[in-house]
């Protein structure tokens, strides 16, 4: 049971209104730290392993900007479906605008990478 923080990735589009964040090797029981994302209006998430996750993954967010007091709720895709219960590779756009966002990992999840692309019209 590790503490897993999202690490900002350096890409060709970094700093041009885009930020790419990766939570690497997420497992059930890990403490998954949130990413501050309030300044980005568009959010797309990808759960990736290349095989079954062993459990289900999701994404949750909070409007509370303080990670020590934030209460989280399951987020939805652009069709209003909950971003939860995924057991294999998937890419989804996040509907809600939140200040904090983080993946969730249920019992059995092992070795899943979670990518989050943040985009803003402001360059």
C-alpha positions, 0 to 999 in steps of 0.5 A: 500500500503505497502513496501514489501521486500524479506526476506531471509529464513533459510533452511537446504540448506542455505549457501551451494550455495543456498538462499531462499527469500520470499516476503510475502503477496504481494498486488496490489499497494505495493512497491516491493523491489528487491532482489540482486541476481547477484552472483547466476546463477540459479533462480526459482520463485514460486507465491503462494496463493492457490486460484486465485490471483485477478489479474496478477503477474510477475517477472522483473529484471535489470542489474543495481546493484543500486536499486535507479536507476535501470530500470526493464524489464520483465524476461522470462522462459527457453522457452523464454516466458514472466514471466508475466500474472500469475493469479494462483499458478505457478513455473518457472525457470528464463532464464536471469542473472540479478543483481536485481530481483523482483515480479510485481503485477497488479491491483486486486492482493491480498495476494500472497506470492512469493518465489525465490530460488537462486542457485550457483555452488559455495558452 
